[in-house]
Amino acid sequence: MNRIEALCDVVRTAEADAMLLTGEVNLIYATEATGLEGYCLLLADGTALFITDGRYIEAAEMMLPERGFQVILRTADLTFGEFMLTLLQAHNVRNLLYEDDVLTVRQYTRFRTLFEDITLHPMRDGIERLRARKSEAEIEAVVSAQRIAEKAFDELLSALHDGISEREAAAFLDYRMAFHGSEKPSFQTILLFGENTSKPHGVPSDRRLRKGDLITADFGAVFRGYHSDMTRTFAWGEVTDEVRKVYDIVLRAQAAAFEQAKAGTPCCAMHNAAQSVISAAGYGEYFTHSLGHSLGLEIHESPSAAKSCETLLEDGMILTDEPGIYLAGQFGIRIEDMVLIHGDTPINLTHCPKSLRIL
């Protein structure tokens, strides 16, 4: 089943006449193209319309017809809502699915007023379920993004020096990812030194690197709209015995979670496996977040490797495996890989050493 057929099947399953996509992420998913702006209308009968304006019409007409879309130029004399109403009426749409996690209250109110004879239905997780299982092309895009990030990380290791600030190091990493082909960082790069590593999502500051510091780098690249995500913790100069001990615990916890990353297993099994290792070592209270999350066109997607998630893992899902231990005001250690669910043999998409590096 191709992408359009799968989306139109969501419409039919919901017993609706059409689906309206306005959010950037689902537009990329539907069209398999980046760099366009517009709207998609997908009908229960399999018709797929892409509506755009004069800024993007040429690019859309070059890319989308071969992917099954009819490209329509929106006239400037009508508002978006008015133009959409003419299309909905032309296709006899009476029940319309909309992205309830995208449409603002103001937009929804306008639609309700304008589309008098059309019933609006929230899409809920209709597309989310499709996006959870990645195609081969999507997996390749995530892997390409990860290889870009790994190249940049290797260059960061060579560029670090006494006195460099967290902010400067983060900017260097972002630049090198862009140099190697990243469309943008997956999220605001986390690059922390010393005591700041105890903050799981700390923001890079003017704190400068000095001997004996731990360094945490949490970052990712974007390729063809798809995100990567990895974390490595390493040392600038010798570390204490406690750091070595905690690092080993986190590494073992990550491996335990990886062993649970099998199709048919509840997502929570991954988190619980890591939590058991950390708790048995006496650091349970210092593992303060869920083990991981899915990713793809967004950096955080569903399902998640959380203790409350009973969703069964399926082939093609990609989740992060990122346990951590954080001792406030002292140090924190997190190690993160991306794991592809592949039957009983999970595949680690991250090719970066995990033994404790001391630079």
Salt bridges, closest charged atoms under 4 A:
ASP9 OD1 - ARG12 NH2 3.81
GLU37 OE1 - ARG55 NH2 3.66
ASP53 OD2 - ARG55 NH2 2.82
ASP125 OD1 - ARG129 NH1 2.56
GLU138 OE1 - ARG3 NH2 3.97
GLU150 OE1 - ARG147 NH1 3.16
GLU155 OE1 - ARG176 NE 2.70
GLU155 OE2 - HIS180 NE2 2.95
GLU168 OE1 - ARG208 NH1 3.50
GLU195 OE1 - ARG207 NH2 3.00
ASP206 OD1 - ARG167 NE 3.17
ASP213 OD2 - ARG207 NH1 2.87
ASP218 OD2 - ARG334 NH2 2.93
ASP229 OD2 - HIS293 NE2 3.16
GLU238 OE1 - ARG244 NH2 3.25
ASP248 OD2 - ARG252 NE 3.10
GLU298 OE1 - ARG131 NH2 2.97
GLU301 OE2 - ARG131 NH2 2.79
GLU301 OE1 - LYS134 NZ 2.89
GLU314 OE1 - ARG133 NH1 3.18
GLU322 OE2 - HIS293 NE2 3.29
GLU322 OE1 - ARG334 NE 3.82
ASP337 OD1 - ARG232 NH2 2.81
ASP337 OD2 - LYS354 NZ 2.84
